[in-house]
Amino acid sequence: MRPLRVAVIGGGTGGTIVSNKLASMLREDLASGRVEIHLFTESSQHVFQPANLDIAFRGAEPRRFVRDQRGLLNSKVVLHAEGVKLINAHDRVIIYNGDKFEYDYLVLSTGSRAVPSGVGGLSEASYNFHTGQEDSAKTWEALKRFERGRIVILINIPHKCPPSPVEAALLVDELMRKRGIRERVEISYATPYPRAYPTHSIAEVVEPIFEKQGIELVTFFNTDQVDPQRRSVYSLEGEELSYDLLITVPPHRGAEVIMASGLGDEEGWIQTDKGTLRVKGLDRVYAIGDATNIPISKSGVVAHLQAEVAAMNIAAEIKGAGAPIHYNGRINCPLELGGRRAIFVSGTYETPPARQEPSLLKYLMKRTFSSLYWPMLKGRLDLVFELYLGKPYTTKG
């Protein structure tokens, strides 16, 4: 009789944390051979994605933000550095690298992907920092060459990391001031939302800063298409925005394997219970992070917190102990606002983010996170993060 298998698909923040948490919670079962944990990921390298902002707008060296995936995992976690091609959730079978793998529990941490091709002309006309380190570096090179004209920051939805477009606009402003050419550069921020940030309380903080820094805010701008020859962006509302340099947040979709396996909606998002994080209609299947359709920020912090909830529920079910806990919707996303100041967008399902004053301390906390990220994945800073973030769960539905 084979061991009971937990399969985790996706080696980003959520997938790495849930694998390590389960290995810790089930250490005796792993040692006895009763349970196995398998992580499937497309690459043997793990990238700290929030650093794409530093690469694109500060010229940071990409290699600083990459680690070997094996070194981030508990030694008892079996790593498969091959992409999964198909998931048969009803028969509990994974197809990867031409092989079949049977599992008993499944965690889908497949993330989201930026799809510039979803808007006509966007791929050809624009730079972006959401498709990876290489495109982030290209954005930096374009900004270094830029001397005068109009830079448009164009937001498409849905997308991950809600603070990132605001940070991009303010970092562009900061860069142009450092280069001494800000008076020759216009910066426009075009968003489909009615304000600079989706949450009203946070927009009240951001918009006065945009006004002070001379960043034009264009609201209710839903991108229809881009004309690379005319250097113009057109909205569904009939507006036209001309540009000399176009930096975009492309629309995002769910992972290709989710769409190929029929586990998502038409855009690839997995129908997930917002409390238990179980995939609706399937037994012993959980989804976390960007992959879900839960109406909450798609961010690394959310993936981190949901990974804890999923791991606790799976471990309790395997051990036959305890009722399911429920994710409480906690988010806590840093938002850098220029001038060495930042805020944290923090809330739960029941408590929306509150307005707050930007501070140097929050900026320094954000800047140190790239160093803390790696030991955090291994569970070495659990107490620190629990004290800072608070419990991400409740025992009530």
N, C-alpha and C positions, 0 to 999 in steps of 0.2 A: 504494500500500500504506500503510495507516494505521500510526501509531506503536504500539509496544507499550504497553498501558495497565495501570497499577496503580490499582485503585479501593479506596478506604478508606471504609467506612461507619461513621459515628460520629465526632463532633468533640469528644469529651471529652479527658481526659488522654492515654489510649492512642492514639486516632486522630490527635490533633495531633502527638504525638511521633513516631509511626511515619511520618507524612507528611513531617515535617521531616528525620528521619534518612535516609529514602530519597532525599529531594532532595539531601542532602549527599553520600551515598554514590554517587549516580548522576548527579552534576552534569554530567559530560561527555556522558552519554547524553541528558540533558535539553537541554543546549545544542545538540546536533546534531539534535534533533528525533526521535531514535530511540525515546525513552521519554517517556511522560506520566504524571503522578501526579494523580489526582482525589480530592478529599475531599468526601464527601456528609454534610451535617449538617442537623439540623432547624431550627437557629437561626443567625443571623449573630452571635449573642452567645455568649461562652464564660464559664461560671460556675465559680468556684472552690468546689466543693461542700463541702469540709471546713469552710468558714466558716459553714455552716448552724448549727453549734453555737454560734458567737459571736453569730449573729443571734438564735437562740432563747433563749439563756441569759445573754447579756451585753448584748443590745439593740444590737448593732453595725448600722451602716447598710448595707443590702444592696448598694447601688451601688458600694461600695468593692471588691467582689469580682467585678466583671463587666468584661470587656474585649471589644473587637471581634475576632471570630475571624480576619478577614482580616489584621489587624495581628500576629497570632501565628504566621503561616505564612510559610515560605519563598516568595519571589515566584514561583518556578517551579511551585508547587502550585496547581492549578486548584480553586477553591472553588465548590461547589454548595450554596447555603443553602436546599435544599429536601429535605424528608423523602423517603426511599426507600419506595415502597409495596410492592414485590415484588422478590425476588431469584430468578432462575432460574440456580442454580449449575451445572447440567449444561450449559446452553447458553451460560453466561457472559454473561448479560444482566441489567441492572438496569432496573427500571421506576420512573421518578420524574417527577413533575410532568407526567404524560401522555406522556413521552418514553421512548425506549429507549436504553440505553447499553451498548455491548459492551466487555468488559474481558478482560484476559489473566491478571491476578493480582488476588486479592480479599483484603482484610483486614477482618474483622468485628470492630468495636470498638463494638458497639451498646449496651453497658452493661446495667444492670438497672433495673427500675422498681419502686417501692414500690406495693403494691396493697392499700390499706386495705379495699377492698370484698371481699377474700378471706376476711374474718372478719365474721360477722353482727354488725351494730351498731357496728363499730369506726369507720367513717367518721363516723357521726353523733355518737359519744360522745367522741371523743378528739382530741387535738392531736398533731402530730408534726413532725419536722424532717428527714424523709427525702424528702418529696415536692417540696421546692423552697424557694426563698427566701420566697415568700408565706406558706406554711404555717409556716415557721420564725418569721416575724414575728408571726403570730397566736399562736404558742406564747408568745412573749415578752410579748405584751399580756395573755394569760391569767395568766401568772406575776406580772406587776406588779399585777394586781387581786386576787390570792389573799391572803387574810388568815388563815385558819385551816382546819384539817381535814387530810385525808389525800390526799397526792399519790402516785399509783401510776405507776411507770415499768414499762411492760409490753413484753416482748420477744417477738417472733414470728420464726420462722425459715422459710426462710433469709433473711438480710439482709446488706447490704453494711456495711463498716467495723465489724468486730467490737468495737473499743474504744469506739465512740460511745455505747452505752447506759450503760456504766460512767461515762464522762465526763459524760453527761447527769445521772445521779443525783448525782454529786459537785458538779456546778455548781449544781444546784437547792439542795443543802444549803448551798453557799457563798452563794448569793443570799439565801436565807432568813435566814442569820446576819447578812449585811450589812444587811438590812432590819430586824433586831432582832426577828423574829417566829418564830425557829426553834423555841422552846419550845411554840408553838401549832400546829406543823406536824409531822405524821407523814410519813415518806417510806418507801415500800415498793418493792422492786425484785423484780419477778416474772420469772423466766426458765425456759425449758424445760430448761436444762442442770442438771447436778447440783451446780454451783458458780457463783460470780459471774462467772467468765470461762471460756470453753471449755477453754483450756489450763491444766492443773493448776498449773504453775509460776507463771503470772501470777495465777491465782486466789489463790495463797498470799500474794501481795502485796496484792491488792485487798480480800480479805475482812477482814483486821484493820482496814483503814481504814474500811470500812463499819461495823464494830462500834464503832470509836472515835467515828464521826460519828453514830451512832444511826440508821443506815439498815437497815431490816428486809430480810433476804434471804429470798425465797420461791423455792425450787428445784423442779424437776420440774413446772413450771406450763405446761402446753400449752393455749393459749387455745382454747376452744370457741366462745364467743359473748360479746357484751357487751349488757347491758340498760341503755339510756340512761335509762329512766324510774326504775329502781331504783338506778341508779348502781352497778352491780355487774358484775364480770367473772367468768365461769365457765370452769373448766378441764375438759379431757377426763377428768381424774382425779376430778372431782366436787367440787373446791374452789370456794369463792366468795370474792372479794375486793371489798370495798366501796371506793369512792373518792369524793372531792370534786373532784379534778382528775386526769384520765387523760392521760398522755403516753405514746405508743406508738412502738415501732419496728415498722412494719407488715411483713407477709410480702412478700418480693420475688419477682419473676418476670423472665424474659427479655423482651427487646424484642418489641413487637407484630409488627414486620416479620419477625423470626426465626420466630415462630409461624405467621404468615400464609404464609411461604415454605416451611414444612415443614423447617426447618433445625435445629430444637431438639427436645428431649424434651417431655413433656406440660406442663412448667413453663417451657419456652422456653430451656433451657440448651443450648448447642451442644456436641456430643460432640467433644472436642478432645484431641489427643495432648499429654500433660503436658510432654513434652520438646521436640519440634519445634514445637509449637503449630499444627500442621496440623489442619484439620478432618477427622475420620475419614471415609473413603469418598469424599472429593472431592480433585481435583487442583488444585494452585495456589491453595488457599483456606486462610487462616489465621484464627484467632480469638484475641483477647487480652482481658485485663481481666475485668470483671464478667460478660461475656457467656458465658464458658465454663462447662463442668461440672467443671473441675479442682477437686479438693477442697482448696482453699486460700483464704486471705482474699480477699474481694472488696474491693479498696481501690485508691486512686490510685497508691500505690507499686508494687503488683503490676502494674497496667496499664502504668506507666512502664517497669518492668524487662522485662516481656514484649514491649513495643513495640520495645525494642532488639533482642531476640532475633529477632523476626519480621522486622524490617527487615534485619538482617544476613543472614538466610537467603534472603530474597527477592532482595536485591542480589547475593548470591553466585550464586544460580540464574540470574539474568538475565545476569550476566557470565560464567557457565560456569566459576566458580572456587570450589573448596573444598567440603568436606563439610558437611552441616548441623550447626549447633551446637544444644545442648539447654539449655533453661531449667532451672535447678537448684532452682527452688522458693523462691528467696529472697524473704522478706518483711521489712519494717522499718516497722512502724506505730507512730506516737507515741500514747501513752496518758496523758492529763493526769489527775492524781490529787488535785487541790485543793491549797491551801496553797503554790502556786507550785512544785509538784514534778511530775515526769513520768518515765515510763520509755519505752523503745522495745521493742516486741514484735518480736524479730528471730530469724530462723531460715531453714532451707532444708528441702528434702524429707528430707534425711538428718539434720539437726540441729534438734531442736525448740527453741522459745524457752526461754531459761534464766531462772531467777529473778534479779532484780536489785534494787538499791536505788533508790528514787526520788531524783531530784536536781534542783536548781535549773538546772544547765546544760542538762539535757535538756528542761526546761520552756521555757527561753529559745530553744533550738533549734526547738522546735515552734512557738513564738509568732512566730518570724521567717519561718517557711516561707511564709506568705501573701504575703510580699514577694518571696521567692526563686522562687516558683512560676512567675511570668510569664517571666522570662529563662530559667528551666529548660526551659520548653516549647520555646523557640527554640534550645536546645542550647548556650546561652552558659555554662552551669555544668557541662558534662559531666565535666570533670576533678574538680571538687569532689564531685559526686555519686558518681562512680566510687570515689573514695578513701573516701567515707563508707559507701556501700552495699556496695561490693565487686562483683566481676563476677557478673552474674546468669546465667551460662551455663557449660557445660562442653562439650568436644568429644566426650565419650563419651555414649552413650545410656543 
